Every structure is written in C-alpha cells, then in structure tokens.
Amino acid sequence: MRLSIDHRTTYRFTAPQGRIVQLLRMTPPNTHDQTVADWHISVDCDARLRQHRDGFGNLTTMLYAEGPLERIEIAVAGEVVTSHSDGILHGTFEPLPPALFLRATPATTADGALTDFARTIMGSRVPLAGLHAINDALCRRFARSTGRPEPGLTAAQAFAREAATPRDLAQMFVACARAVGVPARYVTGYCDLRDGGRATAHGWADAWVEGLGWVGFDPMLGLSPEEHHVRVAVALDAAGSSPVAGSRLGEGEEELDVEVTVSAQ
C-alpha cells in the first residue's frame, strides 16, 4: 500500500520569541516492511535543520530558528510504501537490547488494577496469545476518545476512565505487557484508518516475543498494525517518542494547532 502523509504543526505566540529549538521525530525509517518513497520537512521561517539518530535509533531532526518569531509552522509531507507482515517487524534498526524495555516510566507504571487485569488475561496462555488477548481486551473495554490526549495522564489513571485515546490505550498495553514480564515499547506513527472522517497522528505498541522478535499491537483497533500503519519512532513511553519536543526563549503563551492527513494512493 502507498500512503500519502501531510502533517502540519503550527505554533503561535502571544509575544515574539527570541529563539526556538525543537527536536523533531517526524521521519519514518526504511525497513523490510516500509519504504520511504519521498519525505521532506519544511519550516516557514529561516531555520537550520540537522539530522541525527537518538539513543533508541530513531531518525531525528534538530531545528534551530532565531527570532523574533510570532509563529512557526513545521510541515512534513511524503509517501511511504508499506507491506503486510502479520505485525512482525523485519529489518528495523535496534541499537538497544529488548530487556531495556522492561523498564517502567511514570507514565507506564502498572498499578494494582492494571497488573491484575494483565495477569488475569494472560493466565496460562503462551506470550503471543496472551498479548493478543490483552490487546483485544483493552480495545473492547474502552470507548474511543477523539479529543487531544491529556498531558501527563498516566496509563494507570487512564485505566480508571471509560474512554481512552490511542495514546492512552498504547501506554496501557505497554504497562500490561511489562507487568507480565514482556518487554514493550511505545510507537508513534501514522494510520490511514479514520475516525469521524479525519486521520490523525497515531500511537500503538511493540512487544518482544521470543522466537519472533518485535511484534506490533494496536489496542485502538484490537489488531496488529499492518499496511495501514507507518511507524516513525519508538521509546519507553509516549513522551519519549513525541513528534515535536523542545524549548523557546521568550515571554508569553503559545497556542498549538496540528493537522494530519493520511490517505492511501
């Protein structure tokens, strides 16, 4: 499948900013299951862009812009060709051992309720079957929230609610997998499956299964990610793989607007 992606992030400031530094995790890698046919990042002001890889192996771009700036728009566009893989990753760059992804973060620490949920569903199942069961159970348990994810909301806090965003569901899956001793990580990317007619940047999870390697799980769908998904970055939690992170030098408040279009060609 050939997916066309347009992702625009606009910041507006109530006072001019003297300098902006941003870390962009917005470039998908080439793997055996996805090929980047075209990809570019543009900024609507004078800026320096520097390409790097972070400690998780993600492709990153550092953006440096000097002020005064009252707004800045970061536009990402391109096309990615994806293929069916039964959710199993092939040919990804993996600089870290799977065991590192047993490490909990404040956002993905399983409390008693999450731990009991994960262990009850896993039961005596083999890991792959148990992980699919957890993925399906999370999908069925929560109504889908279409709002912007609440900053700072943890997996344990989200589990106590009736509705969840894709980010919250993925962090809950990561917490559940680690609670039963399975390395798991958060994945940011894109998906062309729409909710209310609008595609958005998406989040799901990977879990390490002995004999198979990394396997993707999308608890928003209750399925493994396939050719409708484009993976971009991985980390221990959503904050560690967020598309944009950085700092600004200046007074005033900021307003953020994000528009994402994903379509199959």
MIZA-279808 format. One line per field, with one value per residue (C-alpha): residue number from 1; residue in one letter; chain; x, y, z. Coordinates in Angstrom, 3 decimals, always signed. Layout:
nr <- [NUM / ...];
rest <- [a / ...];
kette <- [A / ...];
X <- [X / ...];
Y <- [Y / ...];
Z <- [Z / ...];
% end
This chain:
nr <- [1 / 2 / 3 / 4 / 5 / 6 / 7 / 8 / 9 / 10 / 11 / 12 / 13 / 14 / 15 / 16 / 17 / 18 / 19 / 20 / 21 / 22 / 23 / 24 / 25 / 26 / 27 / 28 / 29 / 30 / 31 / 32 / 33 / 34 / 35 / 36 / 37 / 38 / 39 / 40 / 41 / 42 / 43 / 44 / 45 / 46 / 47 / 48 / 49 / 50 / 51 / 52 / 53 / 54 / 55 / 56 / 57 / 58 / 59 / 60 / 61 / 62 / 63 / 64 / 65 / 66 / 67 / 68 / 69 / 70 / 71 / 72 / 73 / 74 / 75 / 76 / 77 / 78 / 79 / 80 / 81 / 82 / 83 / 84 / 85 / 86 / 87 / 88 / 89 / 90 / 91 / 92 / 93 / 94 / 95 / 96 / 97 / 98 / 99 / 100 / 101 / 102 / 103 / 104 / 105 / 106 / 107 / 108 / 109 / 110 / 111 / 112 / 113 / 114 / 115 / 116 / 117 / 118 / 119 / 120 / 121 / 122 / 123 / 124 / 125 / 126 / 127 / 128 / 129 / 130 / 131 / 132 / 133 / 134 / 135 / 136 / 137 / 138 / 139 / 140 / 141 / 142 / 143 / 144 / 145 / 146 / 147 / 148 / 149 / 150 / 151 / 152 / 153 / 154 / 155 / 156 / 157 / 158 / 159 / 160 / 161 / 162 / 163 / 164 / 165 / 166 / 167 / 168 / 169 / 170 / 171 / 172 / 173 / 174 / 175 / 176 / 177 / 178 / 179 / 180 / 181 / 182 / 183 / 184 / 185 / 186 / 187 / 188 / 189 / 190 / 191 / 192 / 193 / 194 / 195 / 196 / 197 / 198 / 199 / 200 / 201 / 202 / 203 / 204 / 205 / 206 / 207 / 208 / 209 / 210 / 211 / 212 / 213 / 214 / 215 / 216 / 217 / 218 / 219 / 220 / 221 / 222 / 223 / 224 / 225 / 226 / 227 / 228 / 229 / 230 / 231 / 232 / 233 / 234 / 235 / 236 / 237 / 238 / 239 / 240 / 241 / 242 / 243 / 244 / 245 / 246 / 247 / 248 / 249 / 250 / 251 / 252 / 253 / 254 / 255 / 256 / 257 / 258 / 259 / 260 / 261 / 262 / 263 / 264 / 265];
rest <- [m / r / l / s / i / d / h / r / t / t / y / r / f / t / a / p / q / g / r / i / v / q / l / l / r / m / t / p / p / n / t / h / d / q / t / v / a / d / w / h / i / s / v / d / c / d / a / r / l / r / q / h / r / d / g / f / g / n / l / t / t / m / l / y / a / e / g / p / l / e / r / i / e / i / a / v / a / g / e / v / v / t / s / h / s / d / g / i / l / h / g / t / f / e / p / l / p / p / a / l / f / l / r / a / t / p / a / t / t / a / d / g / a / l / t / d / f / a / r / t / i / m / g / s / r / v / p / l / a / g / l / h / a / i / n / d / a / l / c / r / r / f / a / r / s / t / g / r / p / e / p / g / l / t / a / a / q / a / f / a / r / e / a / a / t / p / r / d / l / a / q / m / f / v / a / c / a / r / a / v / g / v / p / a / r / y / v / t / g / y / c / d / l / r / d / g / g / r / a / t / a / h / g / w / a / d / a / w / v / e / g / l / g / w / v / g / f / d / p / m / l / g / l / s / p / e / e / h / h / v / r / v / a / v / a / l / d / a / a / g / s / s / p / v / a / g / s / r / l / g / e / g / e / e / e / l / d / v / e / v / t / v / s / a / q];
kette <- [A / A / A / A / A / A / A / A / A / A / A / A / A / A / A / A / A / A / A / A / A / A / A / A / A / A / A / A / A / A / A / A / A / A / A / A / A / A / A / A / A / A / A / A / A / A / A / A / A / A / A / A / A / A / A / A / A / A / A / A / A / A / A / A / A / A / A / A / A / A / A / A / A / A / A / A / A / A / A / A / A / A / A / A / A / A / A / A / A / A / A / A / A / A / A / A / A / A / A / A / A / A / A / A / A / A / A / A / A / A / A / A / A / A / A / A / A / A / A / A / A / A / A / A / A / A / A / A / A / A / A / A / A / A / A / A / A / A / A / A / A / A / A / A / A / A / A / A / A / A / A / A / A / A / A / A / A / A / A / A / A / A / A / A / A / A / A / A / A / A / A / A / A / A / A / A / A / A / A / A / A / A / A / A / A / A / A / A / A / A / A / A / A / A / A / A / A / A / A / A / A / A / A / A / A / A / A / A / A / A / A / A / A / A / A / A / A / A / A / A / A / A / A / A / A / A / A / A / A / A / A / A / A / A / A / A / A / A / A / A / A / A / A / A / A / A / A / A / A / A / A / A / A / A / A / A / A / A / A / A / A / A / A / A / A];
X <- [+0.000 / +1.207 / +0.304 / +0.498 / +1.078 / +0.806 / +1.478 / +1.465 / +2.305 / +1.766 / +2.841 / +1.503 / +2.904 / +1.356 / +4.790 / +7.703 / +10.181 / +13.910 / +14.911 / +13.279 / +14.983 / +12.950 / +13.697 / +11.610 / +10.858 / +8.945 / +10.947 / +9.958 / +12.777 / +13.179 / +12.584 / +11.731 / +8.054 / +8.006 / +9.904 / +10.046 / +9.450 / +9.529 / +9.857 / +10.706 / +10.461 / +9.951 / +9.690 / +8.035 / +10.914 / +14.681 / +15.879 / +18.748 / +17.945 / +20.391 / +19.805 / +20.696 / +19.688 / +18.675 / +19.532 / +16.555 / +17.702 / +15.011 / +15.729 / +15.592 / +15.948 / +17.124 / +15.529 / +17.108 / +15.262 / +16.262 / +13.650 / +11.780 / +9.104 / +5.369 / +4.548 / +6.268 / +4.851 / +6.593 / +5.296 / +6.101 / +4.983 / +5.819 / +4.852 / +5.594 / +5.057 / +4.010 / +3.515 / +1.714 / +3.829 / +1.367 / +2.513 / +6.054 / +8.855 / +11.623 / +14.750 / +14.389 / +17.466 / +17.682 / +20.610 / +19.208 / +18.544 / +14.867 / +15.308 / +15.734 / +12.044 / +11.023 / +11.846 / +8.770 / +8.366 / +5.974 / +3.568 / +3.674 / +3.874 / +1.180 / -0.784 / -2.643 / -5.668 / -3.623 / -1.410 / -4.402 / -6.052 / -2.930 / -2.201 / -5.819 / -5.979 / -2.523 / -3.286 / -1.593 / -1.512 / +1.738 / +3.110 / +1.935 / -1.621 / -1.711 / -0.551 / -3.191 / -5.784 / -4.674 / -4.748 / -8.287 / -9.480 / -8.236 / -9.941 / -13.252 / -13.038 / -12.857 / -14.911 / -12.769 / -11.917 / -11.443 / -10.053 / -6.429 / -4.591 / -4.489 / -0.930 / +0.595 / -2.172 / -0.614 / -1.619 / -2.948 / -5.066 / -6.398 / -7.338 / -9.781 / -11.741 / -14.432 / -12.928 / -9.335 / -7.288 / -4.984 / -2.034 / -3.612 / -4.536 / -0.994 / +0.550 / -1.857 / -0.789 / +2.882 / +2.231 / +0.295 / +2.996 / +5.746 / +3.575 / +3.630 / +7.375 / +7.277 / +9.447 / +7.248 / +7.621 / +5.522 / +5.398 / +4.463 / +3.451 / +0.542 / -2.529 / -4.998 / -7.928 / -10.166 / -12.322 / -15.046 / -13.505 / -10.188 / -6.898 / -4.513 / -1.012 / -1.273 / +0.250 / +0.480 / +2.893 / +5.521 / +6.165 / +9.125 / +8.179 / +10.952 / +11.364 / +9.594 / +11.194 / +9.268 / +5.549 / +3.179 / -0.133 / -2.702 / -5.227 / -7.276 / -8.118 / -7.625 / -5.330 / -1.677 / -0.588 / -0.329 / +0.000 / -2.297 / +0.365 / +3.591 / +5.967 / +8.165 / +9.694 / +9.847 / +10.573 / +9.702 / +6.524 / +4.641 / +6.611 / +9.890 / +8.747 / +6.627 / +6.852 / +7.941 / +9.760 / +11.899 / +12.235 / +11.751 / +13.344 / +10.729 / +7.763 / +4.075 / +1.922 / +1.826 / -1.056 / -0.591 / -2.519 / -1.894 / -3.365 / -2.686 / -3.887 / -3.151 / -4.538 / -3.990 / -2.917];
Y <- [+0.000 / +3.509 / +6.061 / +9.819 / +11.843 / +15.558 / +16.644 / +20.336 / +21.674 / +25.395 / +27.344 / +30.866 / +33.044 / +35.941 / +37.590 / +37.403 / +34.612 / +35.224 / +31.649 / +28.269 / +24.878 / +21.788 / +18.073 / +16.520 / +12.804 / +13.022 / +10.950 / +7.300 / +4.767 / +2.310 / -1.281 / -4.530 / -3.668 / +0.003 / +2.021 / +5.802 / +6.859 / +10.599 / +12.636 / +16.214 / +18.644 / +22.362 / +25.369 / +28.699 / +30.806 / +30.873 / +27.815 / +25.349 / +21.643 / +18.932 / +15.193 / +12.733 / +9.435 / +9.319 / +6.616 / +4.476 / +4.515 / +6.951 / +9.338 / +12.867 / +16.433 / +19.322 / +22.633 / +25.960 / +29.228 / +32.744 / +35.379 / +37.497 / +34.887 / +35.281 / +31.938 / +28.936 / +26.161 / +22.807 / +20.924 / +17.271 / +15.561 / +12.417 / +8.971 / +5.598 / +2.165 / -0.468 / -4.238 / -6.947 / -8.571 / -10.110 / -7.385 / -8.805 / -6.281 / -7.017 / -5.029 / -2.338 / -0.669 / -1.899 / -0.432 / -1.492 / -4.917 / -5.897 / -6.212 / -2.435 / -2.103 / -3.806 / -0.501 / +1.374 / +5.134 / +7.298 / +7.256 / +3.455 / +2.135 / -0.501 / -0.080 / -2.943 / -2.684 / -2.783 / -5.585 / -7.723 / -7.059 / -8.121 / -11.213 / -12.403 / -12.180 / -13.640 / -16.584 / -19.713 / -18.530 / -18.542 / -14.977 / -14.257 / -15.452 / -13.616 / -10.348 / -10.584 / -11.238 / -8.134 / -6.084 / -7.228 / -6.749 / -3.141 / -2.412 / -3.782 / -2.193 / +1.485 / +3.851 / +5.760 / +9.331 / +11.627 / +14.536 / +15.577 / +13.384 / +14.919 / +15.996 / +13.986 / +11.373 / +8.049 / +4.553 / +3.798 / +6.969 / +6.299 / +2.728 / +4.107 / +6.007 / +4.883 / +6.380 / +6.432 / +7.946 / +5.811 / +7.158 / +6.123 / +2.660 / +2.084 / +3.144 / +0.828 / -2.042 / -1.274 / -1.239 / -4.529 / -6.274 / -5.223 / -6.309 / -9.892 / -9.771 / -8.944 / -6.082 / -3.480 / -0.008 / +2.859 / +3.581 / +6.837 / +6.957 / +7.360 / +5.351 / +5.952 / +4.420 / +7.398 / +8.433 / +10.916 / +11.387 / +12.750 / +10.906 / +11.767 / +11.046 / +7.669 / +5.622 / +1.884 / -0.559 / -3.224 / -6.246 / -8.633 / -12.270 / -14.857 / -16.628 / -13.853 / -10.595 / -7.343 / -7.640 / -4.693 / -4.349 / -1.601 / -1.644 / +1.096 / -1.452 / -4.630 / -5.871 / -5.876 / -2.900 / -3.729 / -1.923 / +0.887 / +1.930 / +3.902 / +3.652 / +6.641 / +6.429 / +4.228 / +4.903 / +3.771 / +5.883 / +8.446 / +11.440 / +9.833 / +9.413 / +12.554 / +14.099 / +17.524 / +18.472 / +21.454 / +24.856 / +28.538 / +31.738 / +34.388 / +35.522 / +34.909 / +31.884 / +29.525 / +28.044 / +24.735 / +23.546 / +20.167 / +18.955 / +15.484 / +13.966 / +10.304 / +8.745 / +5.576 / +6.127];
Z <- [+0.000 / -0.810 / +1.882 / +1.375 / +4.565 / +5.295 / +8.896 / +9.842 / +13.295 / +13.904 / +16.984 / +17.617 / +20.402 / +22.296 / +22.452 / +19.984 / +20.716 / +20.622 / +19.740 / +19.201 / +19.422 / +18.503 / +18.352 / +15.571 / +15.489 / +12.231 / +9.744 / +9.197 / +8.701 / +5.858 / +6.970 / +5.207 / +5.751 / +4.750 / +2.157 / +2.213 / -1.387 / -0.670 / +2.522 / +3.379 / +6.293 / +5.709 / +8.015 / +7.190 / +8.535 / +8.359 / +10.262 / +10.443 / +10.288 / +11.413 / +11.000 / +13.790 / +15.431 / +19.065 / +21.599 / +20.558 / +16.930 / +15.768 / +12.911 / +14.341 / +13.087 / +15.253 / +14.290 / +15.252 / +14.483 / +15.544 / +16.352 / +16.688 / +15.894 / +16.389 / +14.751 / +13.227 / +11.070 / +10.632 / +7.605 / +6.934 / +3.752 / +1.846 / +0.649 / +2.225 / +0.670 / +3.228 / +3.090 / +5.056 / +7.791 / +10.308 / +12.697 / +12.945 / +12.453 / +9.972 / +9.243 / +11.922 / +13.399 / +17.002 / +18.991 / +22.385 / +23.923 / +24.370 / +28.147 / +28.430 / +27.505 / +30.737 / +32.417 / +33.646 / +33.456 / +35.484 / +32.528 / +32.102 / +35.663 / +36.231 / +39.461 / +41.149 / +38.854 / +35.643 / +36.947 / +37.972 / +34.589 / +32.669 / +34.762 / +34.662 / +30.876 / +30.321 / +32.620 / +31.312 / +27.693 / +25.757 / +25.443 / +21.878 / +22.528 / +25.852 / +24.312 / +21.588 / +24.296 / +26.254 / +23.055 / +22.286 / +25.880 / +26.007 / +22.693 / +23.974 / +27.428 / +26.428 / +24.326 / +21.853 / +22.854 / +19.862 / +21.865 / +22.185 / +24.739 / +28.192 / +29.062 / +31.887 / +32.058 / +33.093 / +31.998 / +35.489 / +35.531 / +32.023 / +33.001 / +35.581 / +32.913 / +30.469 / +27.304 / +26.074 / +23.262 / +21.098 / +23.116 / +26.403 / +25.079 / +23.806 / +27.125 / +28.961 / +26.715 / +27.394 / +31.149 / +30.969 / +28.930 / +31.336 / +34.283 / +32.945 / +32.209 / +28.481 / +27.109 / +25.430 / +23.952 / +22.647 / +18.898 / +17.177 / +13.556 / +11.187 / +10.275 / +7.452 / +9.358 / +10.070 / +12.970 / +12.067 / +8.624 / +9.907 / +10.111 / +12.941 / +14.099 / +15.788 / +18.597 / +19.256 / +20.911 / +20.219 / +22.443 / +22.341 / +21.698 / +21.892 / +18.554 / +16.625 / +17.751 / +17.978 / +17.235 / +16.892 / +18.756 / +18.189 / +21.070 / +19.426 / +16.698 / +18.739 / +15.957 / +14.958 / +12.821 / +9.152 / +5.832 / +7.044 / +9.589 / +9.095 / +12.069 / +12.868 / +16.366 / +19.470 / +23.152 / +26.652 / +26.589 / +24.505 / +25.757 / +24.715 / +21.115 / +20.670 / +17.179 / +18.479 / +21.681 / +22.520 / +24.106 / +23.314 / +24.539 / +25.144 / +27.207 / +26.614 / +25.921 / +22.974 / +21.001 / +19.196 / +16.145 / +14.480 / +11.193 / +9.785 / +6.528 / +5.701 / +2.544 / +0.509 / -3.084];
% end
